[in-house]
Amino acid sequence: MQQPLSQNFEETSDAVDEVNQLKSRLWDSEAQFSKEKDTTTFRQYLDACDRVKHFYQEQHAKQTLELNIEIRKRFSKLNHAEMGIWEAMELLNIMQDDSDPDTSVTQIEHLLQTAEAIRRDGKPEWMQVVGLVHDLGKLLATFQPEGQWAIVGDTFPVGCQFSDKNIYPETFSSNPDFNNNRLMTECGIYEPHCGLDNVLLSWGHDEYLYLVLKDQCTLPKEGLWMIRYHSFYPWHREGAYRHLCNDEDEQALAAVRAFNPYDLYSKSDNPVDPEKLKPYYMGLIAKFFPEKLKW
């Protein structure tokens, strides 16, 4: 028997509603939480305090190709500690990020602000988790003698010409690699379009957390890209270094750009209560991570 027209319409309408709900939960749908924010007030480095400027002077002078090769050998063993995700968040909370001109809240608050913004926009659980953990690589502060210049700040490739799209590009003149003609060509030691997997980005919390998580979690590749490249602003915000990228990096770029508003613009959100939110996020942590991870 043929269904009444009204019933067919209702079923179609229900199906459309379901599809729209699913679309709103796609990881790459446009961020809604920041629609009313004045985003021009963020990342204003020309007016940044001396603390931020001095940080980048030191970072740009010391992040050499040699340093990046050596330090990866040191940390690839993941033999510095064993702890769970929430334990790592609490340990991180004692640190201040000297490179950030946009916030003075604690590290655990920033992580929860990011995760909560993603959650409010109805993004999938794995992306909420990425927001929760994305800065945990800053635990490097407890493991390495180098200062914050080897932990935080915008990242950039080493082993090739420094782009003028980097923050304070004139300060690279103090880097020993700057006077190495072999390195200071557009591609340097790399082949054109070799892919970012084959490029050494300046060492810091992004790369370290990627090394920790890539074999110790069930996050999708989009989540790992968000973590690995979220501080690579000259690439995902300014369009630099595209000559080193391959087709897969275009997918990674979309992922990082989808994540960036939550990391950056949530810094002006209201304070959060870590203890109140802990039960919810402990449940998510258990879905994607073992009880203890090697760091």
C-alpha positions in Angstrom: 0.0 0.0 0.0 1.3 3.4 -0.9 2.2 5.6 2.0 0.2 8.9 2.4 2.0 11.9 0.9 2.1 13.6 4.4 3.9 10.5 5.9 6.5 10.5 3.0 7.1 14.2 3.6 7.6 13.7 7.4 10.0 10.9 6.8 12.0 13.0 4.3 12.0 15.9 6.6 13.3 13.7 9.5 16.0 12.4 7.2 17.1 15.9 6.2 17.2 16.9 9.9 19.4 13.9 10.7 21.8 14.7 7.8 22.0 18.3 9.0 22.8 17.2 12.5 25.5 14.9 11.2 27.0 17.8 9.2 27.2 20.0 12.2 29.3 17.3 13.9 31.8 17.1 11.1 35.3 18.0 12.3 35.9 20.4 9.3 32.7 22.4 9.6 33.2 26.1 10.2 33.8 27.1 13.9 30.7 28.7 15.3 31.8 29.7 18.8 34.0 32.5 17.6 31.6 34.1 15.2 31.0 37.1 17.5 34.6 37.6 18.6 36.9 40.3 17.4 39.6 38.0 16.0 41.8 41.0 15.0 42.9 41.4 18.6 44.8 38.1 18.6 48.5 37.5 17.6 49.4 41.2 17.7 53.1 40.7 17.8 54.1 44.2 16.9 52.6 45.4 20.2 53.7 42.4 22.2 55.6 42.8 25.5 59.3 42.5 25.7 59.0 39.0 27.2 57.5 37.8 23.9 60.0 39.6 21.7 63.0 38.4 23.6 61.6 34.8 23.4 61.5 34.9 19.6 65.0 36.4 19.4 66.4 33.5 21.4 64.3 30.9 19.6 65.3 32.1 16.1 69.0 32.3 17.1 69.2 28.8 18.6 66.9 26.5 16.5 69.6 25.2 14.1 69.6 22.1 11.9 72.2 20.4 14.1 70.2 21.0 17.3 67.1 19.5 15.7 68.9 16.4 14.6 70.5 15.8 18.0 67.4 16.6 20.2 65.2 14.2 18.2 67.6 11.4 18.9 67.4 12.2 22.6 63.6 12.2 22.8 62.6 9.5 20.3 63.3 6.8 23.0 60.3 8.0 25.1 62.1 7.0 28.3 61.6 10.1 30.4 58.5 9.3 32.4 55.3 7.2 32.5 52.0 8.9 33.3 48.4 9.2 32.2 46.9 12.2 30.3 45.2 13.9 33.2 48.3 13.5 35.4 50.3 15.1 32.6 47.8 18.0 32.4 48.2 18.7 36.1 52.0 18.6 35.9 51.9 21.0 33.0 49.9 23.5 35.0 53.0 25.0 36.7 54.3 26.4 33.4 53.9 29.8 31.7 54.2 30.1 28.0 56.6 33.1 27.3 55.8 33.1 23.6 52.0 33.8 23.9 50.8 37.4 23.8 47.1 36.4 24.1 46.6 34.7 27.5 47.8 34.5 31.0 45.6 31.7 32.2 47.0 28.4 33.5 47.9 25.7 31.0 45.2 23.4 32.2 42.6 26.1 31.8 43.8 26.8 28.2 43.5 23.1 27.4 40.0 22.9 28.8 38.9 26.2 27.2 40.0 24.7 23.8 38.2 21.4 24.4 35.1 23.1 25.6 34.8 25.3 22.6 35.1 22.3 20.3 32.5 20.5 22.4 30.1 23.5 22.3 30.3 23.4 18.5 29.2 19.8 18.5 32.5 18.5 17.0 33.3 14.7 17.4 34.8 13.3 20.6 38.2 12.7 19.1 38.5 16.4 18.2 37.5 17.4 21.7 40.3 15.2 23.0 42.8 16.9 20.6 41.8 20.2 22.1 42.3 18.7 25.6 45.8 17.4 24.9 47.3 19.5 22.1 49.8 21.4 24.4 50.9 18.5 26.6 54.2 18.4 24.7 55.1 21.4 26.9 56.1 18.8 29.5 59.4 19.1 27.8 60.1 21.8 30.4 60.5 19.0 33.0 62.7 16.8 30.8 65.2 18.9 29.0 67.8 21.5 30.0 67.1 23.8 27.1 64.7 26.7 27.8 61.3 27.6 26.4 62.9 28.5 23.1 63.0 24.7 22.5 59.4 24.1 23.7 56.9 26.8 22.6 56.4 29.5 20.0 55.6 29.3 16.2 57.4 26.5 14.4 59.3 26.7 11.1 61.5 24.4 9.0 65.2 24.2 9.7 67.7 23.2 7.0 66.3 25.6 4.4 65.8 29.4 3.9 63.8 31.1 6.7 60.6 32.6 5.3 59.8 36.2 5.8 56.4 35.1 6.8 57.8 34.0 10.2 57.3 36.2 13.3 60.1 38.7 13.6 62.0 37.3 10.5 64.9 39.8 10.9 66.0 37.9 14.1 67.1 34.8 12.1 70.3 36.7 11.2 71.6 35.5 14.6 71.1 31.8 13.7 74.4 30.1 12.7 72.6 28.4 9.7 71.8 31.8 8.3 75.3 32.2 6.9 75.4 28.6 5.4 74.9 29.0 1.7 74.1 25.3 1.3 71.1 25.6 3.7 69.8 29.1 2.8 68.2 28.2 -0.6 64.5 27.9 -1.0 64.5 24.1 -0.4 67.9 23.8 1.3 68.5 20.1 2.2 65.1 19.0 0.9 63.6 18.2 -2.4 60.7 20.2 -3.8 57.3 18.8 -2.6 59.0 16.2 -0.5 56.2 16.3 2.1 56.3 17.7 5.6 56.9 14.2 7.0 60.4 14.6 5.5 61.0 18.1 6.8 62.5 19.0 10.2 60.4 21.6 11.9 61.9 23.6 14.7 61.8 21.4 17.9 59.1 22.0 20.4 55.9 20.7 22.0 54.1 20.0 18.8 56.7 17.5 17.5 57.3 16.0 20.9 53.7 15.3 21.6 53.3 13.8 18.1 56.2 11.4 18.9 54.5 10.5 22.2 51.1 9.8 20.7 51.5 8.5 17.2 51.9 4.9 18.5 50.1 5.2 21.8 46.6 6.4 20.9 43.7 5.8 18.6 43.2 9.3 17.4 42.6 9.6 13.6 45.3 11.0 11.4 43.5 14.3 11.2 43.9 14.6 15.0 47.6 13.8 14.9 48.1 16.4 12.1 46.3 19.0 14.3 48.7 18.3 17.2 51.8 18.1 15.0 51.3 21.3 13.1 49.2 23.6 15.2 52.1 26.0 15.9 53.3 26.0 12.3 51.6 29.4 11.7 53.8 30.5 8.8 52.4 27.5 6.9 48.8 27.2 7.9 48.1 31.0 8.4 50.5 32.8 6.0 50.8 30.2 3.2 54.6 29.9 3.5 56.7 26.7 2.7 54.1 25.3 0.3 56.9 24.3 -2.0 57.9 21.6 0.5 54.4 20.1 0.7 52.8 17.1 -1.1 49.2 16.1 -1.6 48.8 14.6 1.8 49.9 17.9 3.4 46.9 19.6 1.7 44.7 17.3 3.8 46.8 18.1 6.9 46.4 21.8 6.2 42.6 21.5 6.2 42.7 19.7 9.5 45.0 22.3 11.2 42.9 25.2 9.9 39.8 23.6 11.3 41.4 23.2 14.7 43.2 26.6 14.9 40.2 28.8 15.8 39.6 26.7 18.9 43.2 26.9 20.0 43.6 30.6 19.4 40.2 32.3 20.0 39.1 30.3 23.0 41.8 32.1 25.0 39.3 34.9 25.6 36.5 32.6 26.9 35.3 32.5 30.5 37.3 30.6 33.1 36.6 26.9 33.5 36.5 24.6 36.5 38.9 21.7 36.0 37.4 19.6 38.8 33.9 20.0 37.5 34.9 19.0 33.9 37.2 16.2 34.9 34.7 13.3 35.0 33.5 14.1 31.4 37.0 14.3 30.0 38.3 11.3 31.9 35.7 9.3 30.1 36.9 10.6 26.7 40.6 10.0 27.7 39.8 6.4 28.4 38.4 6.0 24.8 41.6 7.1 23.1 44.5 6.5 25.4 46.0 3.8 27.6 46.0 4.3 31.4 49.7 5.2 31.3 51.8 6.5 28.3 55.5 6.7 27.8 56.9 10.2 27.6 
